[in-house]
Amino acid sequence: MAVDPLKLDILVVTKNPTLSSEFQQMIEASAIPVHNIIIETSKPLGPARERAIQRAETERFVWLDDDVWLPKNWYSSVMRYWKEDAKIGWLEGVALPLSPKWYADWTNYTQTRKVRKLKLNERSFNCSAIVLTEALKDWKYPEGKYLGFGSEDLLMSNHVTKKGFTRLRVPVVADHRIDYHGSIWNHISSATKALGALDEYHGLNTAIKYAGTYFGSGCVAAIHKRNPMIIPNALRWSWCWFRDMAL
């Protein structure tokens, strides 16, 4: 039986084998025209992402994390940015964290003000995105290699861009229902170390570029959000990037 071309598979890669009824109700409220919900698990998550992609049957699919809550009518809000003539392969919204406040304020200011076209080596996020299946169907996670936290995001991002597709980040906001409870620096450190292990990121030029970007954007965000706590944390985050990219 042919798949309805207007419907999408939802790919949920998670540590949990089942989804809560509340989460499924949220999907209904987001107005995604669902074909199937595909759940895959693994540790690390990269192999599960590959398996989920291979199971997708629809022309486009949705990446969705089970700790991300989409707003009502999320699908139509995001899809209004999809332009066929732009050869879009990846269209992602923004998932705002709950805490700590400085991190939420920083993310809110830097990621929700405009549409951004993402370039090679700019990492996309898989928590709330619509993806052209053709753009990722041939992506393979490096076999037998544990690359660390979040590194598959970058590998998939570059794969889509190298195939000539456009990736856009658009100002449609979802809630990332995670509370780090003081573990934010473990999270950031894990991410920078994992990405620093990839050839695409490791090097002095990358270290200087990203460290400067994080510190500069943090200072601007601190002014606009009136939250001075962003500045010392921006400096600390910049050091994490420099240390793990350059050393």
N, C-alpha and C positions, 0 to 999 in steps of 0.2 A: 504494500500500500504506500502510495506517495505521501511524503510529509507535506503538510500545509506550509507553503512558503512564507506565510506571515507569522508562524509560530517559532519560538526559540526554546532550546534546551537551556536549563539552568545548571551550571556546574558548581557544586559545593565541595571543596576539598577541605577536610576537617579531621580533627582527632575524634570526633563523635560519630558513631555509626548511624545515628538516627537524628531527625530534626524535630524540634518541639512543635506542638500545634500552634503556639503563638507565632513562631517563625513562619510557618506555612500560611497563616492568616495574613501576616505582613506581606508575603509575596503576592497574595491575591489583591491586597490593597494597592500595591505598586503598579498594578495593571499590566504586568508582563504577560503577553500571550503565550502561555507555557505549553510546550510539547511534552517534555519530560524533565524531571529533576534527577540529576545524576550525582550520586554521592561517591566519593573516593577517599580513602585514608591511606596514609603511609608516613613514615618518619625516616628521612626528611620528606617534605611535601612534594618535592619535584617529581618523583616517579608517579605519584598520584595525579598530579596535574597532567602529565603526559597521557595516562590511561583515560582520564576524564575527557580530554580533547578527542582521543580516538573513538570514544563512545558517542560523541556528539553527532547528531543526524540532521540538524537544521542548518540553514544557510548562515545564520548568526547564532551565537550562544552568549549567555550571560555568565560572567564570573561573579560569584557572590559568596562572601564569607558568612559563617553562621553567627558571628557576633556583630554583624552590620545590619542596621535597621533602615530600610529605604523609606522615603516619604511617600505619601499617596501620589499616585500617577507618576512615579519616578520614570517609568519607561518612556512615556510620551515626552516628558521634560528633557530627557537625554537625547531621544531620537530626533528631536527637531534640529539638532546640530549635525545629523548624518546627511552628508551631501554625496551622492553617488559619483559626481564628476570629480570629487576631490580624492577619490580612491582611498577612502577611509577604511582602515583595517582594525582600528581599536579606538573606542570612544569610552572614556572613563569619567565617572563623577568623582566627587571628593567625599571621603569618610572622615568626619571630624571626631577626634578622640574626646573622651569625657574629662580626663585628667592626666597629668596635673594641669592647673589652669594656664600656666605660662606656655605649655606645649599646645594646648587647645587654642589659645589666643594666637600663637605663632602660626599654626596651621591654618586657622581661619583667615588671617590676613594675607598670607603668602599664596594660598591656593584657591581662594574663592572669588577673586576680584575680576577675572577675565578668562577667556578661552586661551589655552596654551597649546601650541604645536610642539610636541616633544621630539627631540633630536636623538641621533644615535648616542648611546651611553647615558641617556636620561631614562631612568627607571620608571616604568609604569607600575600601577598597583592593581592587584587582582581582586580586590574586595568588592568592587561595584563597577563593573565594566561590561560593555557590549562589544563583542569581537566577531569579525568576519572569520568563519571557520576555515576558509581557504588560506587565510593569512597564517594560521598556526597548525594546520593539519599535519604538516610534515616536520614539526618541531620535535626534537628528541632530547630528553634529559641525558646528560653525559653518563653513560653506563658505568656502574661500579665506582662512582666518585661522589663523595658527600661534600657538597660545596658550601654548606652552611646556610644559616638563616636568610631567607629572602633572595638568595642569589638567582634562583630560577626566574624571578620577576625580571631581572636585568637580561638574562639570556633570551627569554621570550620577547622582551621589548626590542632588543636588537635584531632578533630574527624577523619580526614584523617589519621593522624599518628597512632592513637590508633587502627585503623582497619588494621594496618600493611602495609600501602602504603608508598612509598617514596615521599618526597616533595623536589624538586630541584629549586634553584634560579640560573638562567644562565645569562651570560653577553651579552644579546641581549637587546639593549637600545631603549626605546621609549621616546617621549617627553610628560611630564606631563604639559599641558598648563594651569598652574594655577600660578598666580602672587599674592603672599600673601599681598603685599603692606603694610608691617608692622604688619600684623596679624599673623605672624608665631608663636608667643608665645601663642596666644589664641588657635591655632591649636594644638601645642605640649601639652599645659596644658590640653586641653580637652581630648586628647588621653591618657595621662598618668593617669589622674583621672579615666577615664572609665576603663582602664585596671587594675588599682589598686583596683577597686571594685570587681574584679574577684578573686575567691579563688586561681586560678592557678598562679596568679601573686603576690598577697598581702603577704608580709612577709619581715623580715629583710634580709634573705639570698638573696632573689630576688632583693631587693632594692640595696644591696651592689654590687651584680653581674652586674646589668644593669647600675648602676651609674658609676662603674669603667670602664665598656666596652665603654660607650659613651665618657667618658672623655679621656680614653686612645686612642681610635680610632680617636678622634678629634685632639689630639696632633700630631699623626702620619700623619693624612691627611693634617694638617696645614703645615707640613714640606714638604711633597711631592707635594702639590698643591701650595706651596709658598703663602699661604693666612693666615696671622697671626690672622685674625678676627675669624677663626674657634675656636681658643683656648678659648677665654672668652665665646663664645656661647656654646662650649662643656661643660664648667664648669656649665653654667646656665642650660643646658639641663640635665646634670647629677643630679643637685639639684632637678629638676622637678621629675625625676625618683625616687630618694631617698625619697623625700617628699611624693609622692603619693603611693609608694609601701610600705613604712614602717610605715607611720604615720596615 
